[in-house]
Amino acid sequence: MKIDLFVPCFIDQLYPEIAFNTMKLFKKLMIDVEYNPEQTCCGQPAFNSGFWSESREVATKFMSDFAGERIIVSLSASCGGFIKNKYPVLFKESEKHEEAVKFSTRVFELTDFLVNKCKINNTDSEFSARITFHDACSAIREYGLKNEARTLLNNVKGLEIIEMEESDVCCGFGGAFSAKFDAISTAMVERKVNNAIKTGAEYIVSTEASCLMNMESYIKKQKLSIKTMHIANILASGI
C-alpha cells in the first residue's frame, strides 16, 4: 500500500519528531509513504474563526497538494475531522463541491487507518512506562474515534495504561479558545493535568499534538514531573 502523509501545522513547526517517527513506523509495517513538502495548512483555523473565504483558498491548495486517489493519513484527528466533515460544507456552493466530497473520503487519522483500514492491532512496539490517555474533543466528537488508540496501546510491550477521570473532557485548548478565554482555558488544563497526575502515570498520551502542547505548557510552567507524548512516538518505539 502507498499512502500520502499529511503533517499538520503544529507537528511540522513544533514536533517534527512525530512525523519522523510515523515514517519509521510505516517503514516497519511496509507501508509506502509519499510526502509532499509543499503541503501546508488544511484551512481549519481560518474556518473556525469565521474566515470561510480564506479557509476555502487554503483548502483549495490543500486538495491540489494531495491530488490523486491515494489514502491521506493525517497525524491529527482534528485536522482529519475538519477535512472529512467541513470540506463538503466549505465548497457547497462551489464548482469544487463534488471534488471536495470525494476528497474528504480519502482522509484517515493515523490510528483509524491502522486499526480499521489496515486491520493492524499490534505494531510490535515496546515502551516501558505508565501512561494515561487523553481523548481529545475533536478526535471523538468531530472525527469519531472510539477505541482505536487504546487498541494499539494495549499491545505495546511494557506499557501500562491507567485511565484518568474525565479522559474525554476538554484540556482547554480549543484552538483560538485558549487565547480568547485564557482564564477558563487555564482552569480546564489544570483540572485535566491534575486528573492525569492522580493516576500515577508518567506520561499523558493523545492523538492530538495541539492538546499535548497545551498540557505541556502548563506542566512546564508549574514545574510538574509528568510528561506528554504523541501516540506515534510510542508506536515507533522499540522498532
C-alpha positions, 0 to 999 in steps of 0.5 A: 500500500502507498499512502500520502502523509499529511503533517499538520501545522503544529507537528511540522513547526513544533514536533517534527519528531512525530512525523519522523517517527510515523515514517519509521513506523510505516517503514516497519509495517511496509507501508509506502509513504509519499510526502509532499513538502509543499503541503501546508495548512488544511484551512481549519483555523481560518474556518473556525474563526469565521474566515470561510473565504480564506479557509476555502483558498487554503483548502483549495491548495490543500486538495491540489497538494494531495491530488490523486486517489491515494489514502491521506493519513493525517497525524491529527484527528482534528485536522482529519475531522475538519477535512472529512466533515467541513470540506463538503460544507466549505465548497457547497456552493462551489464548482469544487463541491463534488471534488471536495466530497470525494476528497474528504473520503480519502482522509484517515487519522493515523490510528483509524487507518491502522486499526480499521483500514489496515486491520493492524492491532499490534505494531510490535512496539515496546515502551516501558512506562505508565501512561494515561490517555487523553481523548481529545474533543475533536478526535471523538466528537468531530472525527469519531474515534472510539477505541482505536488508540487504546487498541494499539496501546494495549499491545505495546510491550511494557506499557501500562495504561491507567485511565484518568477521570474525565479522559474525554473532557476538554484540556482547554485548548480549543484552538483560538479558545485558549487565547480568547478565554485564557482564564477558563482555558487555564482552569480546564488544563489544570483540572485535566493535568491534575486528573492525569497526575492522580493516576500515577502515570508518567506520561499523558498520551493523545492523538492530538499534538495541539492538546499535548502542547497545551498540557505541556505548557502548563506542566512546564510552567508549574514545574510538574514531573509528568510528561506528554507524548504523541501516540506515534512516538510510542508506536515507533518505539522499540522498532 
